Amino acid sequence: MTGRREQLLDAAIEVLGGAGIHGLTHRAVDAAAGLPTGSTSNHFRTRDSLLGAVIERIFERERAAWEELAATMYPVTPHDLARTLTVAAQLSTGRNRALTLARYAILVESAIHPALREQVLATGSRVNAWAFNWIRVAGSSDPERDAPIVMNHWTGIVLHDLAVPDPAFDPYPQISALVEAVVGAHTPEVTS
């Protein structure tokens, strides 16, 4: 069961994902949550406190999505990693579209507001740890180098599909080529 605070934060994520950072107001969150005017400001007195809580809620929801994906896919080869990242991209632009758009809106806002940047960096480092682990397990000999290369490209693919949706979105060819070039180049060949 979701509490009132989580209900408001999830509504704020929907507002961010649908109307962008300028659409995020206490009143808009109240309306999106279907709650009386003033409900959001009772929990988050300022816009900054709302944004800070939204960042943490985005991380919680992304962690839950990650755990759901990790329960069914565990990449131990570059091929597995490419498939897993493809599914993650499709979820990010499909079922979790508003969540992904909200995260990108917060990222852009943090470039303008240094106070948010520290929190975004902290939550981002936790997300990066997941990617680092997947890339390491898939065979990278240098995950500190390879993870940013792969994940920055993945982020660009997702951002592009969010901006210009393609009903036939299939990032596998690009992701596979990159993962094979970056991770696979350093992975010993497995023979049957």
Number of C-alpha atoms within 10 A of each C-alpha: 5 8 7 14 15 14 19 26 24 22 22 31 28 21 25 27 22 16 16 16 18 10 15 21 18 22 17 18 27 20 18 17 20 13 15 10 14 14 19 28 17 11 14 19 12 14 14 12 12 20 20 17 17 23 21 16 18 20 19 13 14 18 15 12 16 14 13 11 16 14 9 8 15 15 20 14 24 27 19 17 25 25 20 21 25 23 17 18 25 19 16 22 24 17 10 18 19 21 26 24 25 24 21 18 18 23 18 12 17 17 12 10 12 11 12 18 18 12 15 21 14 12 16 15 12 13 15 16 12 16 20 22 15 24 27 21 17 23 20 25 18 14 21 13 13 18 24 14 15 22 18 11 15 20 13 11 19 25 18 13 19 17 10 9 13 11 8 6 15 15 19 18 11 14 24 20 14 18 26 17 13 21 26 20 14 13 15 11 9 6 4 3
